[in-house]
Amino acid sequence: MDASSVLAIAANLFKTCLLDAGRTEAKRYFKELESGRELYLTEMTMTDKSTIRVRLQLMLQEFRGQMNFSAFKLQLQMLCAELVKVIPAESEPIVMSDDSGRQLMFNIPAISNIDGDFNVLLLGADLRRNDELILQLMFIDPEQYRLPESATAQG
């Protein structure tokens, strides 16, 4: 599965399974993710007739501030907006991977500043399990995306 396919699958599933879900259902999904459990999203049939199960993980280790459903939904909406800009683009997105190419991280950040808390959410994908795609919503250290003080003073 190539990087563009993973992006398209992720954007589609985030919208249909999480953002368009009813509030009660979406909050239940968020609680599952927040507690560290993987959320089953769907099973897809690929072009070669094989099936792949898609699951979602939320990695909150680097999140700053108070995580709640509203903050999660806002971050996810921001990430989806960034993903859909990249999907139709002619150029390949910047993707970091392990040596096997089976663990991916897309450098397509959703950057937020909510109540003074600066956060960066990225999409990752784990393809190491047979017949499974694990989408990973990971908050990373936001300092690498912060502009130096001299740049912000001039801009």
DAGIBEL-V686666 format. One record per backbone hydrogen bond with DSSP energy under -0.5 kcal/mol. CO is the residue of the C=O (numbers start at 1). NH is the residue of the N-H. If there is no record, write none. Layout:
CO	NH
CO	NH
//
This chain:
2	6
3	7
4	8
5	9
6	10
7	11
8	12
9	13
10	14
11	15
12	16
13	17
13	18
14	18
14	19
15	20
22	26
23	27
24	28
25	29
26	30
27	31
28	32
29	33
30	34
31	35
32	37
33	36
38	40
39	56
42	54
44	46
44	52
46	49
50	46
52	44
53	55
53	133
54	41
54	42
55	135
56	39
57	137
58	60
59	139
60	63
65	67
68	72
69	73
70	74
71	75
72	76
73	77
74	78
75	79
76	80
77	81
78	82
79	83
80	84
81	85
82	86
83	86
83	87
84	88
86	89
93	95
94	107
96	105
98	101
102	127
103	98
104	125
105	96
106	108
106	123
109	111
110	121
112	119
113	115
114	117
116	118
117	114
119	112
120	140
121	110
122	138
123	106
124	136
125	104
125	127
126	134
129	132
131	53
133	55
133	135
134	126
135	57
136	124
136	138
137	59
138	122
139	62
140	120
141	144
142	145
143	146
148	151
148	152
149	153
150	154
151	155
//
